Amino acid sequence: MNGCGLGGVAPEAVRSEVDRFTVWEAVQGATWITWAELKAVDWNEPAERPDGRLHQYRQTADGLRLTGKAAWSPRVAQAVGLPDSAMG
């Protein structure tokens, strides 16, 4: 994968570590943010709009834990009575 597009901007050690993660093969791409950009974020600023994706949680001993988000869920489609042909 060759550093997931890091090119010459990251040291060889960083590119090697990124290459170790086969999970990167499953993502559609990677994006990078600098520490300066992270420090500049106003984490208390309200979102422009709510996240409209379906959120899936599971109950743990510590409470609910987010396990995923998606635009589509066959389980939800089945629960609301959509016909099998609409479930993809």
N, C-alpha and C positions, 0 to 999 in steps of 0.2 A: 504494500500500500504506500510505502515511501513517505511516512510522516503525515499522511492524511492532508496533503497539500501544504505542509509547512514550508517546503522549499528550503531556502538558505536562511530564513529568518529565525530559526530555532537551532540551538546547539544539537549536535549529533546525538547526545545522550537523551534529549527530549524527544527527538524524532524516533529513536529506538523504543522508548517507553510507549509512545503513541502506537507504534506498529505492533506492540505486544497485544493490544486489545482487539480481539476479533469482533467485538461488539461494533466497532467502527464500520465494519462491512455492512451491517444492517441499517445504518443510518443513511439518510439521503445526502448528507453533507455535514460539514463542520463549520463552525463560526468561532471567531476569537474575539475576546474583549480584553482591553488592557486594565491594569490596576487603576490607572488614573480615571478611566471611564467608570469602573465600578465605584470608586470613591465619590464620583460626581452624581451618582444616582440619588434621587430623593425617594427613599424607600417608603415614605409616608404619603406620597402623592397618590390620589385615587386613580383607579384605572379609567380609561376613556369609556369602556363598556365591559360588561361581565363576560367571562369566558363561556361561550355558548356550547362548548363541547360537553359530551356526556362524561361525567366523572365517576370512576369506580373506586369503591372503598372496601376494605375488609376490617372486621372487628379484631382487635388485638387486645392483649392484657392492658395495654396503655391507652386504649381508646381506638377510634377510627384511624386507619392509615390509608392514604391515597395509594392506589395500586395502578392507576392508569387513566388516560383520557383518550377519547376518540370521537370522531364525527359520526360514527355509525356503530351500532351494537346489535348483532343478531339476537342476543338475549332480550334486549329492550324491545326490539321489533316483535318478537314472539310474545312478550308479556303484554304488549298493547294490542295484540291481535292482528298484526299485519299478515297477509297471506304469504306462504312459503316462497312464492315467485318474487316477492318484494324483498326477500332477505338475501338476495345475491347469491 
